[in-house]
Amino acid sequence: MKISRRTRWTWAACGLLSSLLVSAVGCQSDINGQTLPSAYYRYDDVQYFPPGTEFPLRAEAASIRAAKADMQQQQGQ
């Protein structure tokens, strides 16, 4: 099967046009609850969350350890 030059150029132009269209559309991503790119991403307020403790249930873990130590002490008597 022989493909004419005009058909090749047509397919090449369609490929080029579709790649330009895809690159012009862009993409959206959801970063920290904000959809980017949006029209207002440069003007949105910055939300700062200060670093906290690495383990959020420190008090609960300490009370569980204390309860286990109490039980072991009572069983050892």
PyMOL Python script that loads the backbone (N, CA, C, O; Angstrom):
from pymol import cmd

cmd.read_pdbstr("""\
ATOM      1  N   MET A   1       0.840  -1.174   0.000  1.00  0.00           N
ATOM      2  CA  MET A   1       0.000   0.000   0.000  1.00  0.00           C
ATOM      3  C   MET A   1       0.888   1.242   0.000  1.00  0.00           C
ATOM      4  O   MET A   1       1.787   1.384   0.830  1.00  0.00           O
ATOM      5  N   LYS A   2       0.623   2.113  -0.926  1.00  0.00           N
ATOM      6  CA  LYS A   2       1.429   3.313  -1.074  1.00  0.00           C
ATOM      7  C   LYS A   2       0.662   4.510  -0.514  1.00  0.00           C
ATOM      8  O   LYS A   2      -0.504   4.728  -0.843  1.00  0.00           O
ATOM      9  N   ILE A   3       1.342   5.281   0.341  1.00  0.00           N
ATOM     10  CA  ILE A   3       0.718   6.457   0.949  1.00  0.00           C
ATOM     11  C   ILE A   3       1.239   7.692   0.218  1.00  0.00           C
ATOM     12  O   ILE A   3       2.446   7.850   0.032  1.00  0.00           O
ATOM     13  N   SER A   4       0.349   8.538  -0.181  1.00  0.00           N
ATOM     14  CA  SER A   4       0.756   9.731  -0.924  1.00  0.00           C
ATOM     15  C   SER A   4       1.406  10.746   0.017  1.00  0.00           C
ATOM     16  O   SER A   4       1.250  10.685   1.237  1.00  0.00           O
ATOM     17  N   ARG A   5       2.130  11.669  -0.586  1.00  0.00           N
ATOM     18  CA  ARG A   5       2.796  12.697   0.202  1.00  0.00           C
ATOM     19  C   ARG A   5       1.793  13.585   0.918  1.00  0.00           C
ATOM     20  O   ARG A   5       2.019  14.018   2.048  1.00  0.00           O
ATOM     21  N   ARG A   6       0.701  13.842   0.255  1.00  0.00           N
ATOM     22  CA  ARG A   6      -0.311  14.708   0.863  1.00  0.00           C
ATOM     23  C   ARG A   6      -0.872  14.066   2.128  1.00  0.00           C
ATOM     24  O   ARG A   6      -1.100  14.752   3.125  1.00  0.00           O
ATOM     25  N   THR A   7      -1.091  12.762   2.090  1.00  0.00           N
ATOM     26  CA  THR A   7      -1.604  12.059   3.269  1.00  0.00           C
ATOM     27  C   THR A   7      -0.582  12.108   4.405  1.00  0.00           C
ATOM     28  O   THR A   7      -0.946  12.299   5.565  1.00  0.00           O
ATOM     29  N   ARG A   8       0.685  11.937   4.070  1.00  0.00           N
ATOM     30  CA  ARG A   8       1.734  12.007   5.100  1.00  0.00           C
ATOM     31  C   ARG A   8       1.771  13.388   5.744  1.00  0.00           C
ATOM     32  O   ARG A   8       1.835  13.509   6.967  1.00  0.00           O
ATOM     33  N   TRP A   9       1.730  14.426   4.915  1.00  0.00           N
ATOM     34  CA  TRP A   9       1.753  15.783   5.443  1.00  0.00           C
ATOM     35  C   TRP A   9       0.509  16.075   6.276  1.00  0.00           C
ATOM     36  O   TRP A   9       0.575  16.786   7.279  1.00  0.00           O
ATOM     37  N   THR A  10      -0.610  15.526   5.857  1.00  0.00           N
ATOM     38  CA  THR A  10      -1.843  15.727   6.625  1.00  0.00           C
ATOM     39  C   THR A  10      -1.712  15.087   8.000  1.00  0.00           C
ATOM     40  O   THR A  10      -2.063  15.697   9.010  1.00  0.00           O
ATOM     41  N   TRP A  11      -1.202  13.848   8.039  1.00  0.00           N
ATOM     42  CA  TRP A  11      -1.024  13.173   9.324  1.00  0.00           C
ATOM     43  C   TRP A  11       0.022  13.884  10.181  1.00  0.00           C
ATOM     44  O   TRP A  11      -0.138  13.991  11.397  1.00  0.00           O
ATOM     45  N   ALA A  12       1.079  14.363   9.558  1.00  0.00           N
ATOM     46  CA  ALA A  12       2.109  15.090  10.307  1.00  0.00           C
ATOM     47  C   ALA A  12       1.539  16.384  10.881  1.00  0.00           C
ATOM     48  O   ALA A  12       1.819  16.734  12.028  1.00  0.00           O
ATOM     49  N   ALA A  13       0.748  17.087  10.091  1.00  0.00           N
ATOM     50  CA  ALA A  13       0.137  18.326  10.575  1.00  0.00           C
ATOM     51  C   ALA A  13      -0.847  18.042  11.701  1.00  0.00           C
ATOM     52  O   ALA A  13      -0.907  18.792  12.675  1.00  0.00           O
ATOM     53  N   CYS A  14      -1.620  16.966  11.576  1.00  0.00           N
ATOM     54  CA  CYS A  14      -2.556  16.596  12.650  1.00  0.00           C
ATOM     55  C   CYS A  14      -1.807  16.240  13.929  1.00  0.00           C
ATOM     56  O   CYS A  14      -2.227  16.620  15.022  1.00  0.00           O
ATOM     57  N   GLY A  15      -0.700  15.514  13.797  1.00  0.00           N
ATOM     58  CA  GLY A  15       0.106  15.171  14.966  1.00  0.00           C
ATOM     59  C   GLY A  15       0.702  16.395  15.628  1.00  0.00           C
ATOM     60  O   GLY A  15       0.699  16.511  16.854  1.00  0.00           O
ATOM     61  N   LEU A  16       1.215  17.312  14.814  1.00  0.00           N
ATOM     62  CA  LEU A  16       1.786  18.541  15.352  1.00  0.00           C
ATOM     63  C   LEU A  16       0.721  19.396  16.022  1.00  0.00           C
ATOM     64  O   LEU A  16       0.939  19.934  17.108  1.00  0.00           O
ATOM     65  N   LEU A  17      -0.415  19.518  15.381  1.00  0.00           N
ATOM     66  CA  LEU A  17      -1.506  20.305  15.942  1.00  0.00           C
ATOM     67  C   LEU A  17      -2.015  19.704  17.250  1.00  0.00           C
ATOM     68  O   LEU A  17      -2.291  20.427  18.208  1.00  0.00           O
ATOM     69  N   SER A  18      -2.135  18.382  17.284  1.00  0.00           N
ATOM     70  CA  SER A  18      -2.619  17.756  18.521  1.00  0.00           C
ATOM     71  C   SER A  18      -1.598  17.888  19.644  1.00  0.00           C
ATOM     72  O   SER A  18      -1.982  18.087  20.797  1.00  0.00           O
ATOM     73  N   SER A  19      -0.304  17.783  19.335  1.00  0.00           N
ATOM     74  CA  SER A  19       0.702  17.954  20.390  1.00  0.00           C
ATOM     75  C   SER A  19       0.734  19.399  20.891  1.00  0.00           C
ATOM     76  O   SER A  19       0.930  19.634  22.084  1.00  0.00           O
ATOM     77  N   LEU A  20       0.546  20.364  19.997  1.00  0.00           N
ATOM     78  CA  LEU A  20       0.473  21.759  20.435  1.00  0.00           C
ATOM     79  C   LEU A  20      -0.762  22.002  21.290  1.00  0.00           C
ATOM     80  O   LEU A  20      -0.708  22.742  22.273  1.00  0.00           O
ATOM     81  N   LEU A  21      -1.854  21.390  20.921  1.00  0.00           N
ATOM     82  CA  LEU A  21      -3.087  21.547  21.690  1.00  0.00           C
ATOM     83  C   LEU A  21      -2.943  20.953  23.088  1.00  0.00           C
ATOM     84  O   LEU A  21      -3.375  21.555  24.071  1.00  0.00           O
ATOM     85  N   VAL A  22      -2.338  19.780  23.171  1.00  0.00           N
ATOM     86  CA  VAL A  22      -2.147  19.137  24.479  1.00  0.00           C
ATOM     87  C   VAL A  22      -1.209  19.963  25.353  1.00  0.00           C
ATOM     88  O   VAL A  22      -1.443  20.096  26.554  1.00  0.00           O
ATOM     89  N   SER A  23      -0.154  20.515  24.768  1.00  0.00           N
ATOM     90  CA  SER A  23       0.785  21.302  25.576  1.00  0.00           C
ATOM     91  C   SER A  23       0.193  22.643  26.001  1.00  0.00           C
ATOM     92  O   SER A  23       0.612  23.202  27.014  1.00  0.00           O
ATOM     93  N   ALA A  24      -0.757  23.161  25.259  1.00  0.00           N
ATOM     94  CA  ALA A  24      -1.361  24.447  25.608  1.00  0.00           C
ATOM     95  C   ALA A  24      -2.436  24.318  26.675  1.00  0.00           C
ATOM     96  O   ALA A  24      -2.733  25.281  27.382  1.00  0.00           O
ATOM     97  N   VAL A  25      -3.018  23.136  26.793  1.00  0.00           N
ATOM     98  CA  VAL A  25      -4.119  22.948  27.738  1.00  0.00           C
ATOM     99  C   VAL A  25      -3.611  22.962  29.170  1.00  0.00           C
ATOM    100  O   VAL A  25      -4.242  23.570  30.034  1.00  0.00           O
ATOM    101  N   GLY A  26      -2.500  22.314  29.442  1.00  0.00           N
ATOM    102  CA  GLY A  26      -1.970  22.259  30.791  1.00  0.00           C
ATOM    103  C   GLY A  26      -2.632  21.171  31.604  1.00  0.00           C
ATOM    104  O   GLY A  26      -3.440  20.396  31.091  1.00  0.00           O
ATOM    105  N   CYS A  27      -2.288  21.120  32.859  1.00  0.00           N
ATOM    106  CA  CYS A  27      -2.867  20.102  33.724  1.00  0.00           C
ATOM    107  C   CYS A  27      -3.122  20.723  35.091  1.00  0.00           C
ATOM    108  O   CYS A  27      -2.546  21.753  35.441  1.00  0.00           O
ATOM    109  N   GLN A  28      -3.979  20.088  35.839  1.00  0.00           N
ATOM    110  CA  GLN A  28      -4.262  20.549  37.189  1.00  0.00           C
ATOM    111  C   GLN A  28      -3.781  19.501  38.174  1.00  0.00           C
ATOM    112  O   GLN A  28      -3.842  18.302  37.903  1.00  0.00           O
ATOM    113  N   SER A  29      -3.312  19.955  39.299  1.00  0.00           N
ATOM    114  CA  SER A  29      -2.922  19.049  40.367  1.00  0.00           C
ATOM    115  C   SER A  29      -3.440  19.604  41.682  1.00  0.00           C
ATOM    116  O   SER A  29      -3.611  20.812  41.841  1.00  0.00           O
ATOM    117  N   ASP A  30      -3.685  18.709  42.608  1.00  0.00           N
ATOM    118  CA  ASP A  30      -4.212  19.096  43.910  1.00  0.00           C
ATOM    119  C   ASP A  30      -3.066  19.046  44.911  1.00  0.00           C
ATOM    120  O   ASP A  30      -2.594  17.968  45.274  1.00  0.00           O
ATOM    121  N   ILE A  31      -2.621  20.222  45.354  1.00  0.00           N
ATOM    122  CA  ILE A  31      -1.490  20.309  46.272  1.00  0.00           C
ATOM    123  C   ILE A  31      -1.953  21.018  47.530  1.00  0.00           C
ATOM    124  O   ILE A  31      -2.371  22.175  47.475  1.00  0.00           O
ATOM    125  N   ASN A  32      -1.885  20.339  48.658  1.00  0.00           N
ATOM    126  CA  ASN A  32      -2.279  20.885  49.957  1.00  0.00           C
ATOM    127  C   ASN A  32      -3.700  21.438  49.942  1.00  0.00           C
ATOM    128  O   ASN A  32      -3.968  22.490  50.521  1.00  0.00           O
ATOM    129  N   GLY A  33      -4.592  20.738  49.289  1.00  0.00           N
ATOM    130  CA  GLY A  33      -5.986  21.145  49.265  1.00  0.00           C
ATOM    131  C   GLY A  33      -6.287  22.281  48.320  1.00  0.00           C
ATOM    132  O   GLY A  33      -7.393  22.821  48.335  1.00  0.00           O
ATOM    133  N   GLN A  34      -5.327  22.656  47.497  1.00  0.00           N
ATOM    134  CA  GLN A  34      -5.519  23.756  46.558  1.00  0.00           C
ATOM    135  C   GLN A  34      -5.294  23.224  45.151  1.00  0.00           C
ATOM    136  O   GLN A  34      -4.278  22.583  44.882  1.00  0.00           O
ATOM    137  N   THR A  35      -6.235  23.486  44.256  1.00  0.00           N
ATOM    138  CA  THR A  35      -6.105  23.025  42.886  1.00  0.00           C
ATOM    139  C   THR A  35      -5.219  23.999  42.116  1.00  0.00           C
ATOM    140  O   THR A  35      -5.540  25.181  41.992  1.00  0.00           O
ATOM    141  N   LEU A  36      -4.103  23.491  41.604  1.00  0.00           N
ATOM    142  CA  LEU A  36      -3.168  24.312  40.844  1.00  0.00           C
ATOM    143  C   LEU A  36      -3.109  23.805  39.418  1.00  0.00           C
ATOM    144  O   LEU A  36      -3.248  22.593  39.254  1.00  0.00           O
ATOM    145  N   PRO A  37      -2.927  24.558  38.406  1.00  0.00           N
ATOM    146  CA  PRO A  37      -2.920  26.000  38.420  1.00  0.00           C
ATOM    147  C   PRO A  37      -4.328  26.556  38.461  1.00  0.00           C
ATOM    148  O   PRO A  37      -5.212  26.095  37.739  1.00  0.00           O
ATOM    149  N   SER A  38      -4.525  27.525  39.291  1.00  0.00           N
ATOM    150  CA  SER A  38      -5.798  28.226  39.333  1.00  0.00           C
ATOM    151  C   SER A  38      -5.522  29.701  39.064  1.00  0.00           C
ATOM    152  O   SER A  38      -4.369  30.132  39.053  1.00  0.00           O
ATOM    153  N   ALA A  39      -6.554  30.449  38.855  1.00  0.00           N
ATOM    154  CA  ALA A  39      -6.366  31.860  38.523  1.00  0.00           C
ATOM    155  C   ALA A  39      -5.829  32.658  39.706  1.00  0.00           C
ATOM    156  O   ALA A  39      -5.238  33.721  39.514  1.00  0.00           O
ATOM    157  N   TYR A  40      -6.024  32.161  40.927  1.00  0.00           N
ATOM    158  CA  TYR A  40      -5.683  32.943  42.119  1.00  0.00           C
ATOM    159  C   TYR A  40      -4.616  32.287  42.987  1.00  0.00           C
ATOM    160  O   TYR A  40      -4.491  32.643  44.158  1.00  0.00           O
ATOM    161  N   TYR A  41      -3.847  31.347  42.456  1.00  0.00           N
ATOM    162  CA  TYR A  41      -2.911  30.635  43.319  1.00  0.00           C
ATOM    163  C   TYR A  41      -1.804  31.537  43.848  1.00  0.00           C
ATOM    164  O   TYR A  41      -1.227  31.242  44.895  1.00  0.00           O
ATOM    165  N   ARG A  42      -1.496  32.614  43.163  1.00  0.00           N
ATOM    166  CA  ARG A  42      -0.463  33.527  43.663  1.00  0.00           C
ATOM    167  C   ARG A  42      -0.989  34.466  44.730  1.00  0.00           C
ATOM    168  O   ARG A  42      -0.207  35.039  45.489  1.00  0.00           O
ATOM    169  N   TYR A  43      -2.288  34.631  44.800  1.00  0.00           N
ATOM    170  CA  TYR A  43      -2.877  35.574  45.749  1.00  0.00           C
ATOM    171  C   TYR A  43      -3.533  34.887  46.937  1.00  0.00           C
ATOM    172  O   TYR A  43      -4.077  35.559  47.814  1.00  0.00           O
ATOM    173  N   ASP A  44      -3.491  33.574  46.980  1.00  0.00           N
ATOM    174  CA  ASP A  44      -4.125  32.836  48.063  1.00  0.00           C
ATOM    175  C   ASP A  44      -3.303  32.987  49.339  1.00  0.00           C
ATOM    176  O   ASP A  44      -2.079  33.106  49.286  1.00  0.00           O
ATOM    177  N   ASP A  45      -3.980  32.982  50.483  1.00  0.00           N
ATOM    178  CA  ASP A  45      -3.274  33.124  51.750  1.00  0.00           C
ATOM    179  C   ASP A  45      -2.449  31.871  52.025  1.00  0.00           C
ATOM    180  O   ASP A  45      -2.831  30.755  51.673  1.00  0.00           O
ATOM    181  N   VAL A  46      -1.319  32.095  52.658  1.00  0.00           N
ATOM    182  CA  VAL A  46      -0.420  30.995  52.962  1.00  0.00           C
ATOM    183  C   VAL A  46      -0.832  30.398  54.294  1.00  0.00           C
ATOM    184  O   VAL A  46      -0.969  31.102  55.294  1.00  0.00           O
ATOM    185  N   GLN A  47      -1.025  29.101  54.289  1.00  0.00           N
ATOM    186  CA  GLN A  47      -1.373  28.424  55.534  1.00  0.00           C
ATOM    187  C   GLN A  47      -0.108  27.780  56.077  1.00  0.00           C
ATOM    188  O   GLN A  47       0.504  26.931  55.429  1.00  0.00           O
ATOM    189  N   TYR A  48       0.271  28.197  57.272  1.00  0.00           N
ATOM    190  CA  TYR A  48       1.476  27.677  57.889  1.00  0.00           C
ATOM    191  C   TYR A  48       1.094  26.802  59.066  1.00  0.00           C
ATOM    192  O   TYR A  48       0.371  27.226  59.968  1.00  0.00           O
ATOM    193  N   PHE A  49       1.582  25.598  59.045  1.00  0.00           N
ATOM    194  CA  PHE A  49       1.362  24.681  60.155  1.00  0.00           C
ATOM    195  C   PHE A  49       2.716  24.442  60.802  1.00  0.00           C
ATOM    196  O   PHE A  49       3.573  23.795  60.201  1.00  0.00           O
ATOM    197  N   PRO A  50       2.932  24.949  62.016  1.00  0.00           N
ATOM    198  CA  PRO A  50       4.235  24.773  62.648  1.00  0.00           C
ATOM    199  C   PRO A  50       4.490  23.300  62.931  1.00  0.00           C
ATOM    200  O   PRO A  50       3.555  22.541  63.183  1.00  0.00           O
ATOM    201  N   PRO A  51       5.741  22.902  62.889  1.00  0.00           N
ATOM    202  CA  PRO A  51       6.049  21.499  63.148  1.00  0.00           C
ATOM    203  C   PRO A  51       5.682  21.124  64.577  1.00  0.00           C
ATOM    204  O   PRO A  51       5.999  21.843  65.525  1.00  0.00           O
ATOM    205  N   GLY A  52       5.022  20.010  64.710  1.00  0.00           N
ATOM    206  CA  GLY A  52       4.605  19.551  66.026  1.00  0.00           C
ATOM    207  C   GLY A  52       5.448  18.373  66.471  1.00  0.00           C
ATOM    208  O   GLY A  52       6.524  18.117  65.932  1.00  0.00           O
ATOM    209  N   THR A  53       4.945  17.673  67.450  1.00  0.00           N
ATOM    210  CA  THR A  53       5.657  16.499  67.925  1.00  0.00           C
ATOM    211  C   THR A  53       5.592  15.416  66.864  1.00  0.00           C
ATOM    212  O   THR A  53       4.654  15.347  66.071  1.00  0.00           O
ATOM    213  N   GLU A  54       6.593  14.592  66.872  1.00  0.00           N
ATOM    214  CA  GLU A  54       6.645  13.537  65.865  1.00  0.00           C
ATOM    215  C   GLU A  54       5.577  12.486  66.122  1.00  0.00           C
ATOM    216  O   GLU A  54       5.000  11.943  65.180  1.00  0.00           O
ATOM    217  N   PHE A  55       5.310  12.196  67.387  1.00  0.00           N
ATOM    218  CA  PHE A  55       4.310  11.198  67.747  1.00  0.00           C
ATOM    219  C   PHE A  55       3.171  11.922  68.444  1.00  0.00           C
ATOM    220  O   PHE A  55       3.351  12.391  69.568  1.00  0.00           O
ATOM    221  N   PRO A  56       2.000  12.031  67.817  1.00  0.00           N
ATOM    222  CA  PRO A  56       0.930  12.859  68.369  1.00  0.00           C
ATOM    223  C   PRO A  56       0.260  12.276  69.612  1.00  0.00           C
ATOM    224  O   PRO A  56      -0.408  13.012  70.339  1.00  0.00           O
ATOM    225  N   LEU A  57       0.414  10.999  69.875  1.00  0.00           N
ATOM    226  CA  LEU A  57      -0.262  10.372  71.019  1.00  0.00           C
ATOM    227  C   LEU A  57       0.732  10.080  72.140  1.00  0.00           C
ATOM    228  O   LEU A  57       0.710   8.999  72.730  1.00  0.00           O
ATOM    229  N   ARG A  58       1.594  11.038  72.429  1.00  0.00           N
ATOM    230  CA  ARG A  58       2.635  10.827  73.432  1.00  0.00           C
ATOM    231  C   ARG A  58       2.050  10.607  74.824  1.00  0.00           C
ATOM    232  O   ARG A  58       2.508   9.721  75.545  1.00  0.00           O
ATOM    233  N   ALA A  59       1.049  11.393  75.218  1.00  0.00           N
ATOM    234  CA  ALA A  59       0.455  11.267  76.552  1.00  0.00           C
ATOM    235  C   ALA A  59      -0.251   9.923  76.701  1.00  0.00           C
ATOM    236  O   ALA A  59      -0.161   9.285  77.750  1.00  0.00           O
ATOM    237  N   GLU A  60      -0.951   9.493  75.657  1.00  0.00           N
ATOM    238  CA  GLU A  60      -1.652   8.211  75.720  1.00  0.00           C
ATOM    239  C   GLU A  60      -0.663   7.054  75.828  1.00  0.00           C
ATOM    240  O   GLU A  60      -0.886   6.112  76.589  1.00  0.00           O
ATOM    241  N   ALA A  61       0.429   7.126  75.068  1.00  0.00           N
ATOM    242  CA  ALA A  61       1.436   6.069  75.127  1.00  0.00           C
ATOM    243  C   ALA A  61       2.088   6.020  76.504  1.00  0.00           C
ATOM    244  O   ALA A  61       2.373   4.937  77.014  1.00  0.00           O
ATOM    245  N   ALA A  62       2.327   7.178  77.109  1.00  0.00           N
ATOM    246  CA  ALA A  62       2.923   7.212  78.450  1.00  0.00           C
ATOM    247  C   ALA A  62       1.972   6.623  79.479  1.00  0.00           C
ATOM    248  O   ALA A  62       2.412   5.908  80.380  1.00  0.00           O
ATOM    249  N   SER A  63       0.675   6.908  79.367  1.00  0.00           N
ATOM    250  CA  SER A  63      -0.280   6.354  80.332  1.00  0.00           C
ATOM    251  C   SER A  63      -0.422   4.842  80.154  1.00  0.00           C
ATOM    252  O   SER A  63      -0.609   4.125  81.137  1.00  0.00           O
ATOM    253  N   ILE A  64      -0.339   4.353  78.930  1.00  0.00           N
ATOM    254  CA  ILE A  64      -0.400   2.900  78.701  1.00  0.00           C
ATOM    255  C   ILE A  64       0.829   2.229  79.299  1.00  0.00           C
ATOM    256  O   ILE A  64       0.719   1.174  79.924  1.00  0.00           O
ATOM    257  N   ARG A  65       2.015   2.843  79.110  1.00  0.00           N
ATOM    258  CA  ARG A  65       3.225   2.275  79.710  1.00  0.00           C
ATOM    259  C   ARG A  65       3.138   2.268  81.233  1.00  0.00           C
ATOM    260  O   ARG A  65       3.559   1.309  81.878  1.00  0.00           O
ATOM    261  N   ALA A  66       2.592   3.334  81.802  1.00  0.00           N
ATOM    262  CA  ALA A  66       2.446   3.400  83.259  1.00  0.00           C
ATOM    263  C   ALA A  66       1.469   2.339  83.748  1.00  0.00           C
ATOM    264  O   ALA A  66       1.707   1.718  84.784  1.00  0.00           O
ATOM    265  N   ALA A  67       0.380   2.121  83.029  1.00  0.00           N
ATOM    266  CA  ALA A  67      -0.590   1.098  83.419  1.00  0.00           C
ATOM    267  C   ALA A  67       0.027  -0.292  83.329  1.00  0.00           C
ATOM    268  O   ALA A  67      -0.214  -1.130  84.198  1.00  0.00           O
ATOM    269  N   LYS A  68       0.821  -0.547  82.289  1.00  0.00           N
ATOM    270  CA  LYS A  68       1.490  -1.847  82.163  1.00  0.00           C
ATOM    271  C   LYS A  68       2.478  -2.057  83.305  1.00  0.00           C
ATOM    272  O   LYS A  68       2.567  -3.150  83.865  1.00  0.00           O
ATOM    273  N   ALA A  69       3.220  -1.004  83.646  1.00  0.00           N
ATOM    274  CA  ALA A  69       4.174  -1.116  84.746  1.00  0.00           C
ATOM    275  C   ALA A  69       3.443  -1.368  86.057  1.00  0.00           C
ATOM    276  O   ALA A  69       3.917  -2.149  86.882  1.00  0.00           O
ATOM    277  N   ASP A  70       2.294  -0.719  86.267  1.00  0.00           N
ATOM    278  CA  ASP A  70       1.470  -0.954  87.458  1.00  0.00           C
ATOM    279  C   ASP A  70       1.017  -2.403  87.531  1.00  0.00           C
ATOM    280  O   ASP A  70       1.099  -3.030  88.587  1.00  0.00           O
ATOM    281  N   MET A  71       0.538  -2.938  86.410  1.00  0.00           N
ATOM    282  CA  MET A  71       0.056  -4.329  86.391  1.00  0.00           C
ATOM    283  C   MET A  71       1.190  -5.300  86.680  1.00  0.00           C
ATOM    284  O   MET A  71       1.011  -6.264  87.425  1.00  0.00           O
ATOM    285  N   GLN A  72       2.366  -5.048  86.088  1.00  0.00           N
ATOM    286  CA  GLN A  72       3.503  -5.930  86.329  1.00  0.00           C
ATOM    287  C   GLN A  72       3.945  -5.857  87.790  1.00  0.00           C
ATOM    288  O   GLN A  72       4.342  -6.867  88.372  1.00  0.00           O
ATOM    289  N   GLN A  73       3.876  -4.674  88.374  1.00  0.00           N
ATOM    290  CA  GLN A  73       4.265  -4.522  89.771  1.00  0.00           C
ATOM    291  C   GLN A  73       3.275  -5.247  90.675  1.00  0.00           C
ATOM    292  O   GLN A  73       3.682  -5.882  91.648  1.00  0.00           O
ATOM    293  N   GLN A  74       1.978  -5.162  90.368  1.00  0.00           N
ATOM    294  CA  GLN A  74       0.964  -5.839  91.177  1.00  0.00           C
ATOM    295  C   GLN A  74       1.065  -7.350  91.035  1.00  0.00           C
ATOM    296  O   GLN A  74       0.849  -8.072  92.007  1.00  0.00           O
ATOM    297  N   GLN A  75       1.386  -7.836  89.860  1.00  0.00           N
ATOM    298  CA  GLN A  75       1.498  -9.277  89.654  1.00  0.00           C
ATOM    299  C   GLN A  75       2.771  -9.829  90.281  1.00  0.00           C
ATOM    300  O   GLN A  75       2.821 -11.003  90.646  1.00  0.00           O
ATOM    301  N   GLY A  76       3.783  -9.010  90.408  1.00  0.00           N
ATOM    302  CA  GLY A  76       5.045  -9.443  90.990  1.00  0.00           C
ATOM    303  C   GLY A  76       4.999  -9.568  92.501  1.00  0.00           C
ATOM    304  O   GLY A  76       5.892 -10.193  93.073  1.00  0.00           O
ATOM    305  N   GLN A  77       4.007  -9.009  93.179  1.00  0.00           N
ATOM    306  CA  GLN A  77       3.948  -9.041  94.643  1.00  0.00           C
ATOM    307  C   GLN A  77       3.518 -10.351  95.156  1.00  0.00           C
ATOM    308  O   GLN A  77       3.419 -10.537  96.369  1.00  0.00           O
TER     309      GLN A  77
END
""", "prot")
cmd.dss("prot")
cmd.show_as("cartoon", "prot")
cmd.util.cbc("prot")
cmd.orient("prot")
